Amino acid sequence: MAEALAPHLFPGQLEAGSAGSSPAGAPHPLALAALQQHGIPHEHLTSKSISAIQHLPWDVIVTLCDAARAEPCPGLSIPGAITTHWGFPDPPAAKDPEGCFERVRGGIEQCLRIFMAQSDRPLVERANAAAAVAERFCLAENWA
């Protein structure tokens, strides 16, 4: 969802890619529905492995691993990139996957907005501020 949200919210200013350790072959239909509900273009999205994006020159790497499932976060090794973590839950595993996709979409949007609102600050501070928002957002949400 971040891959679609970033350029939609900040056209020409923020680019994002998305990949996973076990790509499903296609983006989850409920993720696409959550984006569509807000008029966010998503036709370009595909399900990709990390190796498909690892060669690109990223400035910041955000992992969205589901700590509740205790899966290891795949490591990306990109020289000079800042790494941060936004610990949102895995919506398909939630009791209400549709609602969870919507809430995670909202949480990612909040994090992106915080990241971009601090454009005068060093990149690492912006990444840390967005990660703190993700942590507070996840603590405040009732994911059940």
C-alpha positions as CSV (number, residue, x, y, z in Angstrom):
1,M,0.0,0.0,0.0
2,A,2.9,2.4,0.7
3,E,4.0,2.0,-2.9
4,A,0.7,3.5,-4.0
5,L,0.3,5.9,-1.2
6,A,3.6,7.7,-1.4
7,P,3.4,9.0,-5.0
8,H,-0.3,9.7,-4.6
9,L,0.2,11.9,-1.5
10,F,3.4,13.5,-2.5
11,P,3.7,13.4,-6.4
12,G,7.2,14.0,-7.6
13,Q,8.5,14.2,-4.1
14,L,8.3,10.7,-2.7
15,E,8.8,7.4,-4.4
16,A,8.2,4.0,-2.8
17,G,8.7,0.4,-3.6
18,S,7.2,-2.6,-2.0
19,A,8.4,-6.2,-1.7
20,G,8.1,-9.2,0.6
21,S,9.9,-12.3,1.6
22,S,7.1,-14.5,0.3
23,P,5.3,-12.7,-2.6
24,A,1.8,-14.0,-3.1
25,G,1.7,-13.5,-6.9
26,A,-0.7,-10.5,-6.7
27,P,-1.5,-7.8,-4.3
28,H,-4.2,-8.7,-1.8
29,P,-7.6,-7.8,-3.1
30,L,-8.6,-6.1,0.2
31,A,-5.4,-4.0,0.1
32,L,-6.4,-2.9,-3.4
33,A,-10.0,-2.2,-2.2
34,A,-8.7,0.0,0.7
35,L,-6.7,2.0,-1.8
36,Q,-9.6,2.2,-4.3
37,Q,-11.9,3.4,-1.6
38,H,-9.8,6.5,-1.3
39,G,-9.2,7.1,-5.0
40,I,-5.6,6.0,-4.8
41,P,-4.3,4.6,-8.1
42,H,-3.1,1.0,-7.7
43,E,-3.2,-0.6,-11.1
44,H,0.6,-0.5,-11.3
45,L,1.1,-2.6,-8.1
46,T,2.5,-6.1,-8.3
47,S,3.6,-8.7,-5.8
48,K,7.4,-8.7,-5.8
49,S,10.2,-10.4,-3.9
50,I,12.9,-8.4,-2.2
51,S,15.4,-9.3,-4.9
52,A,13.3,-7.4,-7.4
53,I,13.9,-4.0,-5.7
54,Q,17.2,-4.6,-3.8
55,H,19.3,-3.2,-6.6
56,L,17.6,0.2,-6.6
57,P,19.2,3.2,-4.8
58,W,16.9,3.6,-1.8
59,D,17.5,6.3,0.8
60,V,15.2,4.8,3.5
61,I,14.1,1.2,3.9
62,V,11.0,0.7,6.0
63,T,10.1,-2.8,7.1
64,L,6.5,-3.5,7.9
65,C,7.0,-7.0,9.4
66,D,4.3,-8.4,11.6
67,A,5.9,-8.9,15.0
68,A,2.8,-10.9,16.1
69,R,3.5,-13.6,13.7
70,A,7.2,-13.7,14.8
71,E,8.4,-13.9,11.2
72,P,12.0,-12.7,10.7
73,C,12.2,-9.4,8.9
74,P,14.1,-9.9,5.7
75,G,17.2,-7.8,5.7
76,L,18.0,-5.4,2.9
77,S,21.5,-4.5,2.4
78,I,21.7,-1.2,0.6
79,P,24.8,0.9,1.3
80,G,24.0,4.3,2.8
81,A,20.3,3.6,3.3
82,I,18.6,4.3,6.6
83,T,16.5,1.5,8.0
84,T,13.4,1.9,10.1
85,H,10.5,-0.2,11.2
86,W,6.7,0.4,11.2
87,G,5.3,-2.6,13.0
88,F,1.8,-2.8,11.6
89,P,-0.1,-6.1,11.8
90,D,-0.6,-8.4,8.9
91,P,-4.2,-7.6,7.8
92,P,-5.0,-11.0,6.3
93,A,-4.3,-12.6,9.7
94,A,-6.6,-10.2,11.5
95,K,-10.1,-11.2,12.7
96,D,-11.4,-8.4,10.5
97,P,-9.1,-8.3,7.5
98,E,-11.0,-5.6,5.6
99,G,-11.1,-3.3,8.5
100,C,-7.5,-4.0,9.3
101,F,-6.4,-3.2,5.8
102,E,-8.2,0.2,6.1
103,R,-6.6,1.0,9.4
104,V,-3.1,0.0,8.2
105,R,-3.6,2.1,5.1
106,G,-4.5,5.1,7.4
107,G,-1.5,4.4,9.6
108,I,0.9,4.2,6.7
109,E,-0.5,7.5,5.4
110,Q,0.0,9.1,8.8
111,C,3.7,8.0,8.8
112,L,4.3,9.2,5.3
113,R,2.8,12.6,6.2
114,I,5.0,13.0,9.3
115,F,8.0,11.9,7.3
116,M,7.4,14.5,4.6
117,A,6.3,17.3,7.0
118,Q,9.8,17.3,8.4
119,S,11.6,17.9,5.1
120,D,13.9,20.4,6.8
121,R,15.3,17.8,9.2
122,P,18.0,15.2,8.5
123,L,16.7,12.0,6.9
124,V,17.4,9.8,9.9
125,E,15.3,12.1,12.2
126,R,12.4,12.1,9.7
127,A,12.6,8.3,9.6
128,N,12.7,8.0,13.4
129,A,9.7,10.5,13.7
130,A,7.6,8.4,11.4
131,A,8.6,5.2,13.2
132,A,7.5,6.8,16.5
133,V,4.1,7.7,14.9
134,A,3.7,4.1,13.7
135,E,4.5,2.8,17.2
136,R,1.9,5.1,18.8
137,F,-0.6,4.4,16.2
138,C,-0.3,0.6,16.7
139,L,-0.5,1.0,20.5
140,A,-3.7,3.1,20.2
141,E,-5.4,0.8,17.7
142,N,-7.6,-2.1,18.7
143,W,-6.4,-4.7,16.1
144,A,-8.8,-7.5,17.4
